[in-house]
Amino acid sequence: MLLTLPNMLTGLRLLLVPIILVLFFADSLVLQMLATLLFIIAAITDHIDGRMARKHNLVSQFGKFADPLADKALTLSVFAALVMRDEFAGIATYLAIWVALIAIREIGITGLRFWAVWRGTPVITSGWGKAKTTAQLTTLIFTMVVLNYRQLTMQFPQIGALYPGDAALRIIVHVLVIICMIVTVISGLLYLSSNRFEAKKNTA
């Protein structure tokens, strides 16, 4: 059944992606803050829908395909958007490389997951997958919030005491994205290793 709450949350997450991107590049600080809020809501639905589907036995073929697709569309689109922000122009080339590696892993592993689901092959996951998702969402939410705060301090300089400065922001975000890339690649390699082992075991 398609019209279940987990599937509706997944569909909502997909619909929010273009809205978040448009708001993220808006000139209005209010709209940019709304983009951050919508991204946080989307991230929360990512956590809720899978657990809800498993707990209430609402797992469906649509959910197996759409849920990871929505997750990757959400995170990869905002990672790409960060590369294009003027605030990170000085490190855009480096960010683009790390984001490209993240995208290659995410798209490749998602494709393999779709293939496994289509074949009915069991998929082995690990804690590294959750660590990867946590690292990515934490980095993106932190960066979006700080960018909002930066814009706010430009309008109200008196509240800017906690802003570390543009140079420090670039360093912090660069390090966070590198950590995301490393965790993402490691989780992908472990996924390939675990599932290749399972396939051998099943055919023995």
N, C-alpha and C positions, 0 to 999 in steps of 0.2 A: 504494500500500500504506500503510495507516494505522499499523500497528505497526512504525514505524521509530524509531530512537533519537531523532532530532530531534523527531518528533511526540510521543514520550513525554516529552521534556523540556519541550515546550510545554504538554502536559497537566498535568505536575507543577507548572509555574508557575501555571497557573490554579487548581489545587487549593490551592496555598499561600496564595493571596490571602486567603480568609476566615480561615485559621488565623493568618496574620500580624496581621490586624486584631484578632482576639480577644485574642491575646497582647499586642499593643501597648497595649491598655487594661487589662491585668490589674494587680492591685494588687501582685503579686510582682515584684521587680526581676529575679529569675532568669527569669521568663516574658517580661518586656519585653526582656531581653538575648537571649533565644531568638528573639523576633520580629525583632530586628536581624540575628541570624545567618541566619535563614531568608530574610530579604529580600536579604541579600548573596548567598546561594546562588541565589536566584531570579534576581538580576541577572546572575550568572555564566552561568546557563543561557540567558539572553537573548542573551549574547554567543556562546555555543557552538553552539546549535542551528542558527542560520542558516548559520554558516560550515561546520558539519558537513554540512548538507543540500546546500550548493552543492559542496563538495569531493568528496563521495561520490555525487553525482548522485541525491540522495534528496528533491529538491524535489517536493512534492505539492500538489494543490489544497487539501487540508485544512490543510497547513502555511501556505499563502499567506493563508488566512483566519484560522486560529487563532493564528498567531504574533503578528501585530500586535494582535489582540484581547487576548491574554494580556499583552503588554507594556503596553498602555494600562490594562487592569484593575489591574495591579500598581502602576504609578506613580500613576495618578489616585486610587486608593483610599487610598494612603498620604498623598498630598497632602491629600486631604479629611480624613483622620484628624488630620493636624497642625493643621488649622484648629480642630478640636474639643478639642485638648489644653489643659488649664488653664494650662500655662506660657505659652501665646501668647494668652491671653484679651484682653490689652490691644491686640493688633494683629489680632485674629481677623477683623474686618470687612475690613481691607485684604488679608489673606491670602486671604480668601474671594473677593475680586474678582480677584486675580491667578490663583488656582487655577481660577476659572470661565473666564477667558480661555484658560488652558492647556487646559482640558477642551474648550472649544468648538473650538479648533484641532485637538486630537487626535481628537475624535470626528468632526469634519467631514472631515478629511483621510483618516482611516481609512475612512470611508464611501465617499469617492471612490476610494480604492485598491481596495476591494471591488468597486466598480462597474467599474473598469478591468480587474481580474482576470476578472470575469464576462464582460466583452466581449472579453477577449483582447487588450486594448490595452497596449502597452509602457508601463511606468512609469519616468519619469526621476527619479532621486534625486540628492542632492548631499551634500557634506560637511557642510552645515548640519544635515541630519537626524541625522548621527552626533554633531555638536556638541550638538544638542538633547538627545539621549538621554544623553550623557555629563554634561551640566549637570544634568539632572534626577536621575539616579542618584547623582551626587556629592553634590548637595544633600540628598537624602533620607537617604543613608547617613550623611553627616556629622551631620545633625540627630538621627537616631536614636541614634548613638553618643554624642553630647554629652548627650542626654537621659538615657541610661543612666548616663553618668558623673556627671551632676547627682544622680541618685537615689542613686548609690553614695556620693557625698560627704556626703549627708544621713545615711547610716548610719555612715560612717567619715570624720569631718571632717578628720582628719589628712592625708588624701590630696587635699584640695580645693584645693591651691595653684594648679593649672592651670585650674581652672574660672573663666571670665571674669565670672561673675555673671549673674543673670537678665536684667537690663536689657541688658547687652551681648549676651547670647544672642538676645534678641528682635531686636535691631538686625541682628546677623549673619544670622540666618535670614530676616528680612524682605528684606535686600539680596539674598541668594542666590535667594530665590523670585522677586523682581523680575527678576533676571538670567535665570532659567529662563523666565519669561514672555516676555521680550524675544526671547531666542534661539528659543523655540518659535514665536512669532508670525512672526518673520522667516523661519524655515525653512518655515512654512506658506505664506507669500506667495510665496516663491521656488519652492516645489513647484507652486503653482497657475500661476505664470508659465511655468515650464519645460514643464509638461505641456500647457498651452494652446498654446504655440508648437509642440510636437511634433504636436499634433492638426492644426494648420493645415498643417504641412509634409507630413503624410501625405496630406492631401486635395488638395494642390496639383496 
